[in-house]
Amino acid sequence: MIVCGHSEVRRTEGGWEVRIDELVGHALNLFPGQVLFGASDEGSKRIFLSPLKLNPHVNYFRVFLEDIRGSLASMTDLFSERGINILSGGAFGFGNIWVSEFIADFKGVDEGPEGIVNEIEGLGGFVTSREITELFPRAFELESTYELRSDDNGLLLSMPELPEGLESSTRLYAVLKAWPQVQALFLDFISSRDRLLKITAKISDVPGSLNKLADLLGSQVNLHAIHEQHHDEVSGEWTIYGVMEIGNVEELKAKARRAPTVLVFDVEPLGWEG
């Protein structure tokens, strides 16, 4: 499961401040006074946070599968054959689509996560999406600590500085992505000049709806995060964050109106005019 939210980044006397979205905070059981371990991805505008010092061999896999006999078993058999220990895993259904999540330990295994990705993609037609999101293929050197505090409106994360390459003179947003199973939180910092969008959609509960929505968005938007409200499977509600690369918001809405599997579609430009 991925839980997502966003926050405007605020400048403070001691540096910068990001509000932790309520859904994200609850998903990770975060609380005031808690210390998080942090690391930045070199060359990116991202910070990784966790209340745990994760085992560097732990990897997270997430795959869209068609709900046909043997699809999930084929996945687990692949891990077993390679001697990879699945620490936890699960799947939730959406119509005829399953989203499967695995947390696997590669300690003592010759093959790396990238090789497994290639093998998964080569397994056959039951893999409906090539997107295997947010692998953990390297050791995270958690060199910094961050303390959470609170005010009347919720949790706040203070940072002495931002990742390199951000234009502090522009309006900045943080997209928060949480993985409760591994207590992992990513903060992606995006400038308003990059045309960040928050998209909410409700799609039909029929085979292929999710892929059609992804294709529709992918024609104009570089997707950054998807929050699945899969506890409400019947509604088929999705919240998506992405950067507008081509065209404008009205063109995107027009495509959604023409898509028979998209029932509700709304776009909110964050910090810029659509």
DRENDO-973307 format. One record per atom (N, C-alpha, C, O, CB): x, y negated, z; residue in three letters. Coordinates in steps of 0.2 Angstrom, whole numbers, plus 2048, in hexadecimal, padded with zeros to 3 digits. Glycine has a CB too. Layout:
% residues N
XYZAla;...
END
This chain:
% residues 274
804806800Met;800800800Met;8047FA800Met;8097FA803Met;7FB800806Met;8037F57FCIle;8067EE7FCIle;8017E97FFIle;7FB7E97FCIle;8097ED7F5Ile;8037E5803Val;7FF7E0806Val;8027D9804Val;8087D8806Val;7FE7E080DVal;7FF7D5801Cys;8027CF7FECys;7FE7C8800Cys;7F87C8802Cys;8027CF7F6Cys;8027C3800Gly;7FF7BC802Gly;8047B77FFGly;8097B97FCGly;7FE7BC80AGly;8037B1801His;8077AB7FFHis;8077A6804His;8037A5808His;8057A97F8His;80C7A2804Ser;80D79C808Ser;811797805Ser;816798801Ser;81079E80FSer;80F790806Glu;81378B804Glu;81978A809Glu;81878A80FGlu;80F784804Glu;81F789806Val;82578880AVal;82678180CVal;82577C808Val;82B78A806Val;826780813Arg;82777A816Arg;82E778818Arg;83177C81BArg;82277981BArg;830772817Arg;83677081AArg;83576E821Arg;83076A823Arg;83976A816Arg;83A76F825Thr;83A76E82CThr;84076A82EThr;84576A82AThr;839774831Thr;841768834Glu;847765836Glu;84D769836Glu;853767835Glu;84676283DGlu;84C770838Gly;851775838Gly;852779832Gly;85677D831Gly;85077983EGly;84E77782DGly;84F77B826Gly;84877C823Gly;845777820Gly;851782828Gly;845782823Trp;83F78481FTrp;83B788823Trp;83D78B828Trp;841787818Trp;834788821Glu;82F78C825Glu;82A78F820Glu;82878C81BGlu;82C78882AGlu;829796821Val;82479981DVal;81F79C822Val;82079F827Val;82779F819Val;81879B820Arg;81379E824Arg;8127A5822Arg;8117A681CArg;80C79A824Arg;8117AA827Ile;8107B1825Ile;8097B2824Ile;8057B1829Ile;8137B582AIle;8067B481EAsp;7FF7B581DAsp;7FD7BA822Asp;8007BE824Asp;7FE7B8816Asp;7F67B8824Glu;7F37BC829Glu;7F37C4828Glu;7F47C882CGlu;7EC7BA82BGlu;7F17C5821Leu;7F17CC81FLeu;7F87D0820Leu;7F87D5822Leu;7EE7CD818Leu;7FD7CC81EVal;8047CF81EVal;8067D0825Val;8097D5826Val;8087CA81AVal;8057CB829Gly;8067CC830Gly;8037D2833Gly;8067D5837Gly;8057C6834Gly;7FD7D3832His;7F97D8835His;7FC7DF832His;7FC7E4836His;7F27D8834His;7FD7DF82CAla;8007E5829Ala;8067E882CAla;8077EE82CAla;8007E4821Ala;80A7E382ELeu;8117E5830Leu;8117E4838Leu;8177E583BLeu;8167E082DLeu;80C7E383BAsn;80B7E2842Asn;8107DD845Asn;8147DE84AAsn;80C7E9846Asn;8117D7841Leu;8167D2843Leu;8137CE849Leu;80D7CD84ALeu;8177CE83ELeu;8177CB84DPhe;8157C8853Phe;81A7C2855Phe;81F7C2853Phe;8147CC859Phe;8177BD858Pro;81C7B785APro;8217BA85FPro;8207BE863Pro;8187B285EPro;8277B785DGly;82D7B9861Gly;8317BF85EGly;8367C0861Gly;82B7BA868Gly;82E7C285AGln;8317C8857Gln;8377C6852Gln;8377C184FGln;82C7CC852Gln;83C7CA852Val;8427C884EVal;8427CD848Val;8417D3849Val;8497C9852Val;8437CA842Leu;8437CE83CLeu;84A7CE839Leu;84E7C883ALeu;83E7CB837Leu;84C7D3837Phe;8537D4833Phe;8527D182CPhe;84D7D3829Phe;8567DB834Phe;8577CE829Gly;8567CB822Gly;85C7CC81EGly;8627CC820Gly;8547C4823Gly;85B7CC818Ala;8607CC813Ala;85D7C980CAla;8577C980BAla;8637D3811Ala;8627C5809Ser;8607C2802Ser;8627C77FDSer;8687CA7FDSer;8627BB802Ser;85F7C77F7Asp;8617CA7F1Asp;8657C67EDAsp;8637C07EBAsp;85B7CD7EDAsp;86C7C77ECGlu;8707C37E9Glu;86E7C27E2Glu;86C7C67DEGlu;8777C67E9Glu;86E7BB7E0Gly;86C7B97D9Gly;8647B97D9Gly;8627B77D3Gly;86F7BE7D4Gly;8617BA7DESer;8597B97DDSer;8577B47E2Ser;85A7B27E7Ser;8567C07DESer;8507B37E2Lys;84D7AE7E6Lys;8497B27EBLys;8437B07ECLys;8497A87E2Lys;84B7B77EEArg;8487BB7F2Arg;84B7BD7F9Arg;8527BD7F9Arg;8477C27EFArg;8477BD7FEIle;84A7C0805Ile;8467C6807Ile;8407C6806Ile;8497BA80AIle;84A7CB809Phe;8477D180CPhe;8477D1813Phe;84C7CF816Phe;84B7D7809Phe;8427D2817Leu;8417D281ELeu;83E7D9820Leu;83A7DC81DLeu;83D7CC820Leu;8407DA826Ser;83E7E082ASer;83F7E0831Ser;8447DE833Ser;8417E7827Ser;83A7E2835Pro;83C7E383CPro;8407E983EPro;8437EA843Pro;8357E4840Pro;8427ED839Leu;8467F3839Leu;84C7F2835Leu;84C7EF830Leu;8427F9837Leu;8527F6837Lys;8577F6833Lys;8567FD82FLys;858802831Lys;85E7F6837Lys;8547FC829Leu;852802825Leu;858806823Leu;85D803821Leu;84E7FF81ELeu;85780C823Asn;85C811820Asn;85D80F819Asn;85980F815Asn;859818821Asn;86380E817Pro;86580C810Pro;86381180BPro;863810805Pro;86C80A80FPro;86281880DHis;86081D808His;85981D807His;856821803His;86382480BHis;85581A80BVal;84D81A80AVal;84B816804Val;84D810803Val;84A817810Val;847819800Asn;8448167FAAsn;83D8167FAAsn;83A81B7FCAsn;8478197F4Asn;83A8117F7Tyr;8328117F6Tyr;8308127EFTyr;83380E7EBTyr;83080B7F9Tyr;82C8167EDPhe;8298177E7Phe;8228167E7Phe;81E8187EBPhe;82B81E7E4Phe;81F8137E1Arg;8188127E0Arg;8168137D9Arg;8198107D5Arg;81680B7E3Arg;8128187D8Val;8108197D1Val;80981A7CFVal;80581D7D4Val;8148207CFVal;8078177CAPhe;8008187C8Phe;7FF81F7C4Phe;8038207BFPhe;7FD8127C3Phe;7FA8237C6Leu;7F98297C3Leu;7F282A7C1Leu;7ED8277C4Leu;7FB82F7C8Leu;7F182E7BCGlu;7EA8307BAGlu;7E88357BEGlu;7EC83A7C0Glu;7E98327B2Glu;7E18357C0Asp;7DF83A7C5Asp;7DD8407C1Asp;7D78427C0Asp;7D88377C9Asp;7E28447BFIle;7E184A7BCIle;7E58507C0Ile;7E984E7C4Ile;7E484A7B5Ile;7E38567BFArg;7E585B7C3Arg;7ED85C7C2Arg;7EF85C7BCArg;7E28627C1Arg;7F185C7C7Gly;7F885D7C7Gly;7FC8577C7Gly;8028587C7Gly;7F98617C1Gly;7F98517C6Ser;7FD84B7C6Ser;80184A7CCSer;8078497CCSer;7F98457C4Ser;7FE84A7D2Leu;8018497D8Leu;80684E7DALeu;80B84D7DCLeu;7FC8487DELeu;8048547D8Ala;80885A7DAAla;80F85A7D6Ala;81485B7D8Ala;8058617D8Ala;80E8587CFSer;8148577CBSer;8198527CESer;81F8537CESer;8128557C4Ser;81784D7D1Met;81B8487D4Met;81F84B7DAMet;82584A7DBMet;8178427D7Met;81B84E7DFThr;81E8517E5Thr;8238567E3Thr;8288577E6Thr;8198537EAThr;82185A7DEAsp;8268607DCAsp;82C85D7D9Asp;8328607DBAsp;8228647D6Asp;82C8577D6Leu;8328547D3Leu;8378527D9Leu;83D8537D9Leu;83184E7CFLeu;83484F7DEPhe;83884D7E4Phe;83B8537E8Phe;8418547EAPhe;8348497E9Phe;8378597E8Ser;83985F7ECSer;83F8627E8Ser;8438647EBSer;8338637ECSer;83E8627E1Glu;8438667DDGlu;84A8627DEGlu;84F8667DDGlu;8418667D6Glu;84A85C7DFArg;8508587DFArg;8538587E6Arg;8588557E7Arg;84F8517DCArg;84F85B7EBGly;85285B7F2Gly;8518547F5Gly;8548537FAGly;85985D7F2Gly;84C8507F3Ile;84B84A7F6Ile;84584B7FBIle;84084D7FAIle;8488457F1Ile;847848801Asn;842849807Asn;83D843807Asn;83F83D807Asn;84684980EAsn;836845806Ile;831840806Ile;82F83F80DIle;82D843811Ile;82B843802Ile;831839810Leu;82F837817Leu;828836818Leu;82583881DLeu;833831819Leu;825833813Ser;81E832814Ser;81B83180DSer;81F82F808Ser;81C82C819Ser;81583280CGly;812830805Gly;80A831806Gly;80783380BGly;814835800Gly;80782E800Gly;80082E800Gly;7FD82B7FAGly;80182A7F5Gly;7FD82A806Gly;7F782B7F9Ala;7F48297F3Ala;7ED8277F4Ala;7EA8297F8Ala;7F482E7EDAla;7EB8227F0Phe;7E481F7F1Phe;7E181F7EAPhe;7E581E7E5Phe;7E38187F4Phe;7DB8217E9Gly;7D78217E3Gly;7D481B7E1Gly;7D18177E5Gly;7D38277E3Gly;7D48197DAPhe;7D08147D7Phe;7CD8177D1Phe;7D08177CCPhe;7D480D7D6Phe;7C68197D1Gly;7C381C7CCGly;7C78227CAGly;7C88277CEGly;7C38177C6Gly;7CA8227C4Asn;7CE8287C1Asn;7D58277C2Asn;7D982A7BEAsn;7CC82A7BAAsn;7D78227C6Ile;7DE8207C7Ile;7E08217CEIle;7DD8207D3Ile;7E08197C5Ile;7E68247CFTrp;7E98257D5Trp;7EF8207D6Trp;7F38207D1Trp;7EB82C7D7Trp;7F081D7DBVal;7F68197DDVal;7FA81D7E2Val;7F881E7E8Val;7F58127DFVal;8008207E0Ser;8038257E5Ser;80A8217E8Ser;80D81D7E4Ser;80682B7E2Ser;80B8227EEGlu;81081E7F2Glu;8148247F5Glu;8128287F8Glu;80E8197F7Glu;81B8237F4Phe;8208277F7Phe;8258247FBPhe;82881F7F8Phe;82382C7F2Phe;827826801Ile;82D823804Ile;832829805Ile;83082E808Ile;82C82080BIle;837829801Ala;83C82E800Ala;84382D803Ala;845827802Ala;83C8317F9Ala;846832806Asp;84D831808Asp;852834804Asp;85183A803Asp;84E834810Asp;856831801Phe;85B8337FCPhe;8628357FFPhe;8678367FBPhe;85C82E7F6Phe;862835805Lys;869837809Lys;86B83E807Lys;867843807Lys;868837810Lys;87183F804Gly;874845802Gly;8718487FCGly;87384D7FAGly;87284A807Gly;86E8437F8Val;86B8457F1Val;8708427ECVal;87183C7ECVal;8648437F0Val;8728467E7Asp;8768447E2Asp;87283F7DDAsp;87583A7DBAsp;8788497DDAsp;86C8407DCGlu;86883C7D7Glu;8668357DBGlu;8638367E0Glu;86283F7D4Glu;8668307D7Gly;8648297DAGly;85D8287D8Gly;85A82B7D4Gly;8688247D8Gly;85A8237DBPro;8538217DAPro;85181F7D3Pro;84C8217D0Pro;85181B7DEPro;85681C7CFGlu;85581A7C8Glu;8548217C4Glu;8508217BFGlu;85B8167C6Glu;8588267C6Gly;85782C7C2Gly;85082F7C3Gly;84D8327BEGly;85C8317C4Gly;84E82F7C9Ile;8478317CAIle;84282D7C7Ile;83D8307C4Ile;8458317D2Ile;8438277C6Val;83E8237C2Val;83E8257BBVal;8388267B8Val;84081B7C2Val;8438267B8Asn;8438297B1Asn;84082F7B1Asn;83C8317ACAsn;84B8297AFAsn;8418347B5Glu;83E83A7B5Glu;83683A7B6Glu;83283D7B3Glu;84083F7BAGlu;8348357BAIle;82D8347BBIle;8298327B5Ile;8248347B3Ile;82B82F7C1Ile;82D82D7B1Glu;82A82B7ABGlu;82A8307A6Glu;82682F7A1Glu;82E8257A9Glu;82E8357A6Gly;82E83A7A1Gly;82A8407A3Gly;82A84579FGly;83583C7A0Gly;8268407A8Leu;8228467AALeu;81C8477A6Leu;81A84D7A5Leu;8208457B1Leu;81A8427A2Gly;81484379EGly;80F83E79FGly;8108387A2Gly;81184A7A0Gly;80983F79CGly;80483A79BGly;8008387A1Gly;7FC8337A1Gly;7FF83D796Gly;80183C7A7Phe;7FD83A7ADPhe;8008347B0Phe;7FC8317B4Phe;7FD8407B2Phe;8068317AEVal;80882B7B1Val;8058257ADVal;8078247A7Val;81082B7B1Val;8018227B0Thr;7FD81C7ACThr;8018167ACThr;7FF8117A8Thr;7F681C7AFThr;8068157B0Ser;80980F7B0Ser;8118107B1Ser;8138147B5Ser;80780A7B6Ser;81580C7ADArg;81C80D7AEArg;81F8097B4Arg;8248097B6Arg;82080B7A8Arg;81A8057B7Glu;81C8017BDGlu;81D8057C3Glu;8188077C6Glu;8177FB7BEGlu;8238067C5Ile;8248097CBIle;8288047D0Ile;82D8027CFIle;8298107CBIle;8248017D4Thr;8257FA7D7Thr;82A7FB7DDThr;8297FF7E1Thr;81F7F77D9Thr;82E7F67DDGlu;8327F57E3Glu;8367FB7E6Glu;8357FD7ECGlu;82E7F27E8Glu;83A7FE7E2Leu;83E8037E5Leu;8438007EALeu;8447FA7EALeu;8428067DFLeu;8468047EEPhe;84B8027F3Phe;8518057F1Phe;85380A7F5Phe;8498037FAPhe;8558047EBPro;85A8087E9Pro;8618067EBPro;8668097E9Pro;85A8077E1Pro;8618027F0Arg;8688007F3Arg;8677FF7FAArg;8627FE7FDArg;86A7FA7EFArg;86D7FF7FEAla;86D7FD805Ala;86C7F6806Ala;86F7F2803Ala;8747FF808Ala;8687F580BPhe;8667EE80CPhe;86B7EC812Phe;86B7EF818Phe;85F7ED80EPhe;86F7E7811Glu;8747E5816Glu;8707DF81AGlu;8707D9818Glu;87B7E2813Glu;86D7E181FLeu;8697DC823Leu;86D7D7827Leu;86F7D982DLeu;8637DF827Leu;86F7D2824Glu;8757CE828Glu;8727C882CGlu;8767C5830Glu;8797CB823Glu;86B7C682BSer;8697C182ESer;8637C3833Ser;8607C8832Ser;8667BB829Ser;8617BF838Thr;85B7C083CThr;8577BA83CThr;8597B483BThr;85D7C1843Thr;8507BB83CTyr;84B7B583CTyr;8467B7841Tyr;8447BC842Tyr;8487B5835Tyr;8447B2845Glu;8407B284AGlu;8397AF848Glu;8397AA846Glu;8427AF851Glu;8347B384ALeu;82D7B1848Leu;82A7AD84ELeu;82B7AE854Leu;8287B7847Leu;8277A784DArg;8237A4852Arg;81C7A384FArg;81A7A584AArg;82779D853Arg;81879F853Ser;81179E851Ser;80F797853Ser;812794857Ser;80D7A4855Ser;809795850Asp;80678F852Asp;7FE791852Asp;7FD797851Asp;80878984DAsp;7FA78C852Asp;7F378D852Asp;7F079184CAsp;7EB79384CAsp;7EF787853Asp;7F4790846Asn;7F2793840Asn;7F579A83EAsn;7F479D839Asn;7F378E83AAsn;7F979D843Gly;7FC7A3841Gly;8047A3842Gly;80779F845Gly;7FA7A583AGly;8077A883ELeu;80E7AA83FLeu;8127A583ALeu;8107A4835Leu;80F7B183DLeu;8187A383CLeu;81D79F838Leu;8237A3838Leu;8267A583DLeu;81D79883BLeu;8277A2833Leu;82E7A5832Leu;83279F830Leu;83179B82BLeu;82E7AA82CLeu;83779E834Ser;83C798833Ser;84279A830Ser;8457A0832Ser;83D79483ASer;84579782BMet;84B798828Met;84F792828Met;84D78D826Met;84979B821Met;856793829Pro;85A78E829Pro;85C78B821Pro;85D785820Pro;86178F82CPro;85B79081DGlu;85C78E816Glu;858793811Glu;856798813Glu;86478E814Glu;85879180BLeu;854795806Leu;859798801Leu;85F797801Leu;84F790802Leu;85779D7FEPro;85B7A17F9Pro;85E79C7F4Pro;85B7977F2Pro;8577A67F5Pro;86479D7F1Glu;8677997EDGlu;8637987E6Glu;85F79D7E4Glu;86E79B7EBGlu;8637927E3Gly;8607917DDGly;85978E7DDGly;85778D7D8Gly;8607987D9Gly;85778D7E3Leu;85078A7E3Leu;8517827E3Leu;85577F7E6Leu;84C78C7EALeu;84C77F7E0Glu;84C7787E0Glu;8487757E5Glu;8427757E5Glu;8497757D9Glu;84B7737EBSer;8487717F1Ser;84476B7F0Ser;8407697F4Ser;84D7707F6Ser;8457677EASer;8417617E9Ser;83A7637E6Ser;83675E7E6Ser;84575D7E4Ser;8397697E4Thr;83276B7E2Thr;82E76E7E7Thr;8307707ECThr;83376F7DCThr;82876F7E6Arg;8237737EAArg;82577A7EAArg;82577D7E4Arg;81C7717E9Arg;82677D7EFLeu;8287847EFLeu;8237897F3Leu;81F7877F8Leu;82F7857F3Leu;82278F7F0Tyr;81E7947F3Tyr;82179A7F4Tyr;82679C7F1Tyr;8177957EETyr;81F79E7F9Ala;8227A47FBAla;81C7A97F9Ala;8177A97FCAla;8257A5802Ala;81E7AE7F5Val;8197B47F4Val;81B7B97F9Val;8217BC7F8Val;8197B67EDVal;8177BC7FDLeu;8197C1802Leu;8167C7800Leu;8107C87FFLeu;8167BF809Leu;81A7CD801Lys;8187D37FFLys;81B7D8804Lys;8217D8806Lys;81B7D67F8Lys;8167DB808Ala;8177E080DAla;8167E780CAla;8117E9808Ala;8137DE813Ala;81A7EB80ETrp;8197F380DTrp;8197F5814Trp;81E7F7818Trp;81F7F6809Trp;8137F6817Pro;8127F881EPro;8167FF820Pro;819800825Pro;80B7F9820Pro;81680481BGln;81980A81DGln;82080A81EGln;82380E822Gln;81880F817Gln;82480581BVal;82B80581DVal;82D7FE820Val;8337FC821Val;82F805816Val;8287FB823Gln;8297F4826Gln;82D7F0822Gln;8327ED825Gln;82C7F682DGln;82C7EF81CAla;8307EB817Ala;82C7E5815Ala;8267E5814Ala;8327EF811Ala;82F7DF815Leu;82C7D9813Leu;8307D580ELeu;8367D4810Leu;82A7D4819Leu;82E7D3808Phe;8317CF803Phe;82E7C9803Phe;8287C8802Phe;8327D37FCPhe;8337C3802Leu;8307BD801Leu;8347BA7FBLeu;83A7BA7FALeu;8327B8807Leu;8307B97F6Asp;8327B77EFAsp;8307AF7EFAsp;82B7AD7EFAsp;82F7BA7E9Asp;8357AB7EEPhe;8357A47EEPhe;8347A17E7Phe;8387A37E3Phe;83B7A07F2Phe;82F79E7E6Ile;82D79B7DFIle;82B7947DFIle;8277927E3Ile;8277A07DCIle;82E7907DASer;82D7897DASer;8267887D6Ser;82478C7D2Ser;8337867D6Ser;8237837D8Ser;81D7817D4Ser;81E7807CDSer;8197817C9Ser;81977B7D7Ser;82477E7CBArg;82677D7C4Arg;8267847C0Arg;8257847BAArg;82D77A7C3Arg;8267897C4Asp;8267907C0Asp;81F7927BFAsp;81E7977BCAsp;8297957C5Asp;81A78E7C1Arg;81378F7BFArg;8107967C3Arg;80E79A7BFArg;8127907B8Arg;8117967C9Leu;80E79C7CDLeu;80779C7CDLeu;8037977CELeu;81179C7D4Leu;8047A27CCLeu;7FC7A37CDLeu;7FA7A87D2Leu;7FE7AD7D4Leu;7FA7A57C6Leu;7F57A77D5Lys;7F17AC7D9Lys;7EB7AE7D5Lys;7E77AA7D3Lys;7EF7A97E0Lys;7EB7B47D3Ile;7E57B77CFIle;7E17BC7D3Ile;7E47C07D7Ile;7E87BA7C9Ile;7DB7BB7D3Thr;7D67C07D6Thr;7D27C37D1Thr;7CF7BF7CDThr;7D27BD7DCThr;7D17C97D1Ala;7CD7CD7CCAla;7C97D37CFAla;7CB7D67D4Ala;7D17CF7C6Ala;7C37D47CCLys;7BF7DA7CELys;7BE7DE7C7Lys;7BC7DB7C3Lys;7B97D87D1Lys;7C07E47C7Ile;7BF7E87C1Ile;7BB7EE7C2Ile;7BA7F07C8Ile;7C67EA7BFIle;7B87F07BCSer;7B47F67BCSer;7B77FC7BFSer;7BD7FD7BESer;7B17F77B5Ser;7B38007C2Asp;7B68077C4Asp;7B580C7BFAsp;7B18117BFAsp;7B28097CBAsp;7B980B7BAVal;7B98107B4Val;7C18117B2Val;7C580D7B3Val;7B580D7AEVal;7C28177AFPro;7C98187ADPro;7CC8137A9Pro;7C98117A4Pro;7CA81F7AAPro;7D28117AAGly;7D680C7A6Gly;7D58057A8Gly;7D88007A5Gly;7D380D79FGly;7D08037ADSer;7CF7FC7AESer;7D57F97B1Ser;7D77F37AFSer;7C97FC7B4Ser;7D97FC7B5Leu;7DF7F97B8Leu;7E47F87B3Leu;7E77F27B3Leu;7E27FE7BELeu;7E57FC7AFAsn;7EA7FB7A9Asn;7E87F67A5Asn;7EC7F27A2Asn;7EB8027A5Asn;7E27F57A3Lys;7DF7F079FLys;7E07E97A2Lys;7E27E479FLys;7D87F179DLys;7DF7E97A9Leu;7E07E37ACLeu;7E87E17ACLeu;7E97DB7ABLeu;7DE7E37B4Leu;7EC7E67ADAla;7F37E47ADAla;7F57E27A6Ala;7FA7DE7A5Ala;7F77EB7AFAla;7F37E57A1Asp;7F47E379AAsp;7F27DC799Asp;7F67D8795Asp;7F17E8795Asp;7EC7DA79BLeu;7E97D379ALeu;7EE7CE79DLeu;7F07C979ALeu;7E27D379DLeu;7F07D07A3Leu;7F47CB7A7Leu;7FB7CB7A4Leu;7FE7C57A3Leu;7F47CD7AELeu;7FE7D07A2Gly;8047D17A0Gly;8057CD799Gly;80B7CB797Gly;8067D879FGly;8007CB796Ser;8017C878FSer;8037C0791Ser;8057BD78CSer;7FA7C878BSer;8027BE797Gln;8047B7798Gln;8077B679FGln;80B7B17A0Gln;7FD7B3798Gln;8077BB7A3Val;8097BA7AAVal;80E7BF7ACVal;80E7C57ABVal;8037BA7AFVal;8147BD7AFAsn;8197C17B2Asn;8167C37B9Asn;8177BF7BEAsn;8207BE7B2Asn;8147C97BALeu;8117CB7C1Leu;8177CC7C6Leu;81C7CF7C5Leu;80E7D27C0Leu;8157C97CCHis;81A7C97D2His;8187CE7D7His;81C7D17DBHis;81B7C37D4His;8117CE7D9Ala;80F7D27DEAla;8077D37DDAla;8037CF7DAAla;80F7CE7E5Ala;8057D97DFIle;7FE7DB7DFIle;7FC7DE7E6Ile;7FF7E27E9Ile;7FD7E17DAIle;7F77DB7E9His;7F47DD7EFHis;7EE7E17EEHis;7E97DF7EAHis;7F27D77F4His;7EE7E77F0Glu;7E97EC7EFGlu;7E47EC7F5Glu;7E67EE7FAGlu;7EB7F37EDGlu;7DE7EA7F4Gln;7D97EB7F9Gln;7D67F27F8Gln;7D07F27F7Gln;7D47E57F9Gln;7DA7F77F8His;7D77FE7F6His;7D38017FCHis;7D08067FBHis;7DD8027F5His;7D27FE802His;7CE800807His;7C77FF804His;7C2801807His;7CF7FD80DHis;7C67FA7FFAsp;7BF7F97FCAsp;7BF7FB7F5Asp;7BF7F77F0Asp;7BE7F17FDAsp;7C08027F4Glu;7C28047EDGlu;7BC8037E9Glu;7BD8027E3Glu;7C380C7EEGlu;7B68037EBVal;7B08027E7Val;7B07FB7E3Val;7AE7FB7DDVal;7A98037EAVal;7B27F67E7Ser;7B27F07E4Ser;7B77EF7DFSer;7B67EB7DASer;7B37EB7EASer;7BD7F27DFGly;7C27F17DAGly;7C57EA7DAGly;7C67E77D5Gly;7C07F37D3Gly;7C67E87E0Glu;7C97E17E1Glu;7D07E17E1Glu;7D37E57E4Glu;7C67DD7E7Glu;7D37DC7DDTrp;7DB7DB7DDTrp;7DD7D47DETrp;7DA7D07DBTrp;7DD7DF7D7Trp;7E27D37E2Thr;7E57CC7E2Thr;7EC7CD7E0Thr;7F07D17E2Thr;7E57CA7EAThr;7EE7C87DBIle;7F47C97D7Ile;7F87C27D7Ile;7F47BD7D6Ile;7F37CB7D0Ile;7FE7C27D8Tyr;8027BC7D7Tyr;8077BD7D1Tyr;80A7C27D0Tyr;8067BB7DETyr;8087B87CDGly;80C7B87C8Gly;80E7B17C5Gly;80B7AC7C7Gly;8097BC7C2Gly;8127B17C1Val;8157AB7BEVal;8127AA7B6Val;8137AF7B2Val;81C7AA7BEVal;80F7A57B5Met;80C7A47AEMet;8127A27A9Met;81679D7AAMet;80879E7AEMet;8137A77A5Glu;8197A67A0Glu;8177A4799Glu;81A7A0796Glu;81C7AD79FGlu;8117A5797Ile;80E7A3790Ile;8077A0791Ile;8037A3795Ile;80E7A978CIle;80679B78DGly;7FF79878DGly;7FD795794Gly;801792797Gly;7FA79E78CGly;7F6795795Asn;7F379179AAsn;7EE79679EAsn;7EC79B79BAsn;7F178B798Asn;7EB7937A3Val;7E67967A7Val;7E07987A3Val;7DD79D7A4Val;7E57937AEVal;7DE7937A0Glu;7D779479CGlu;7D8799797Glu;7D379D796Glu;7D678D798Glu;7DE79A794Glu;7DE79F78FGlu;7DE7A6792Glu;7DB7AB790Glu;7E579F78BGlu;7E17A7798Leu;7E17AD79CLeu;7DA7AE79FLeu;7D77B479ELeu;7E57AC7A3Leu;7D67A97A1Lys;7CF7AA7A3Lys;7CB7AD79DLys;7C67B179ELys;7CC7A47A6Lys;7CC7AA797Ala;7C87AC791Ala;7C97B378FAla;7C57B778DAla;7CA7A778BAla;7CF7B5790Lys;7D17BD78FLys;7CD7C1794Lys;7CA7C6792Lys;7D87BE78FLys;7CD7BF79AAla;7C97C379FAla;7C27C379EAla;7BF7C879FAla;7CB7BF7A6Ala;7BF7BD79BArg;7B87BD79AArg;7B67C2794Arg;7B17C5794Arg;7B67B6798Arg;7BB7C3790Arg;7BA7C878AArg;7BB7CF78CArg;7B97D4788Arg;7BE7C6784Arg;7BE7D0792Ala;7C07D7794Ala;7BA7DA797Ala;7B87D879DAla;7C67D7798Ala;7B77E0795Pro;7B17E3798Pro;7B27E679FPro;7AD7E67A2Pro;7AE7E8793Pro;7B87E87A0Thr;7B97EB7A7Thr;7BB7E67ACThr;7BB7E87B2Thr;7BF7F07A6Thr;7BC7DF7AAVal;7BD7DA7AFVal;7B67D77B1Val;7B37D47ADVal;7C27D57ADVal;7B47D87B7Leu;7AE7D57BALeu;7AE7CE7BDLeu;7AA7CA7BBLeu;7AB7DA7BFLeu;7B47CD7C0Val;7B57C77C3Val;7BC7C57C2Val;7C07C97C3Val;7B37C77CBVal;7BD7BE7C1Phe;7C47BC7C0Phe;7C57B57C1Phe;7C27B17BFPhe;7C67BE7B8Phe;7CA7B47C6Asp;7CB7AD7C8Asp;7D37AC7C8Asp;7D77B07CAAsp;7C87AC7CFAsp;7D57A67C6Val;7DC7A47C6Val;7DD79E7CAVal;7D97997C9Val;7DF7A37BFVal;7E279E7CFGlu;7E37987D3Glu;7EB7967D1Glu;7EF7997D4Glu;7E27997DAGlu;7EC7907CEPro;7F378E7CDPro;7F578B7D4Pro;7F27877D7Pro;7F47897C8Pro;7FB78D7D6Leu;7FE78B7DCLeu;8037867DBLeu;8097877D9Leu;8017917E0Leu;8017807DDGly;80677A7DDGly;8067777D6Gly;80B7727D5Gly;80C77C7DFGly;8027797D1Trp;8037757CATrp;7FC7767C7Trp;7F77797C9Trp;8087797C6Trp;7FB7727C2Glu;7F57717BEGlu;7F57777B9Glu;7F97777B5Glu;7F476A7BBGlu;7EF77B7B9Gly;7EF7807B4Gly;7ED77E7ADGly;7EC7827A8Gly;7EA7857B6Gly;
END
